[in-house]
Amino acid sequence: MFVYTVLAALSLSFASAAMASPELIGCKGDWTKTIESLEPRPAGPMNLSAIRCLPIFHDGYPVYLSPDGSKAFTSHAIKGLWVGSVDRAGANYTFPMHGFSSLWTPIVPFEWLPDSSAVLGVAQDKDRSGFALGGLQPYLFTETGGQTPLPVLTHPNGPLDEIFWIGGTGLAFATFGTRGSYYRPEHEDPHPTIALVDAKAGRVLDAVEIATIPTPPNYRRFLAASSRIDRSGRVRVLTAWWPDTWMLWDQGDKPRILPIHNKAMHPRYTLSIDGNKVLIMGNLSATGWICEFGNPCPPPTPQSGMIAELREVVSGRLIWSITGEAYDFSISRVPAISPDNRYALITMQSEKEYVALVSMTDGSVLQRFEMPGWASPTLGFSPDGEVAWITGGSVMATFTIGTQQ
């Protein structure tokens, strides 16, 4: 096991060609200080290449970039789903609907298709107070306003209540009959069920009543999911449930509870590309009072602890951990892992909050830059692994990822 609390010394050699100044696209005003703060340090594989201001009218919620980098979507709790081009001259459309964003479950039921042509998602009829009138209905959404319904997903144990897409293929982890108290009129959920589904075909591939799982999780306390598809097309889903319950479901096998123990209240995590490891964030934060309306408040009390850790999925064995100290209030963001399983992008607490590029091999921190003050940042890599990105509010920064010589 490796433990790191400071930046590791770099031993890699990178291309020596000088990088051009970062490109500023669609932004007005002086961005000099922002550009300086976003430059990764020390020198290494990641270099700031561009900052783009996006044509999103209702910002403040996470923004998700398409695989080809030409489009984005964001799900606003009040305004609905926005899908559009990252270019201000391109098409965009807002689909009015009650949003699905949640501070505690940092996953939205929307996902880009691999060819970036449309967004897989759902809509739901709700009353004026936001209570559901029926189950979720899957759709394909496009930036030109297209809303194509997919086959209805049904199960005898209840309506489709939650869905989490797997790789943009149309496969998904879903729950049926788990949120009856959020309907009007309310209904009982006598047999809450989890399922693997193919939304494009309208098929339930496998379903398990939660009560039949040994030491079952509390179905009302579902927190998050991360998934991968192996080369044979088999799905692996790792789900987290409060408090501190982790469940693995490999397609064709029965779900099982894992010996992973992570005390983060609302865990943010991502499966490695091969699905055999999981990168878990610690939500390290200072403690204290938060005072509103300008009232005086004592300074936060710094806290030390785990920032991020990598574990084997099945055994729960700790591979490496990054520790540190948080001096201010903060919350971890969902980490991103490069397609070659070599790097990860994480948020990192210290005297300031940073975004760090870390080695998936041993957890060494290769580079970092200051977390910009953008709302609800998201992190990611391009499908070829040559570009990393961070979005927030209505701004996006992209970074080239160099190759080792």
Summary of the structure (lengths in Angstrom):
residues: 405
radius of gyration: 21.2
end to end distance: 27.4
largest distance: 65.4
contacts: 1304
relative contact order: 0.15
helix: 4%
strand: 42%
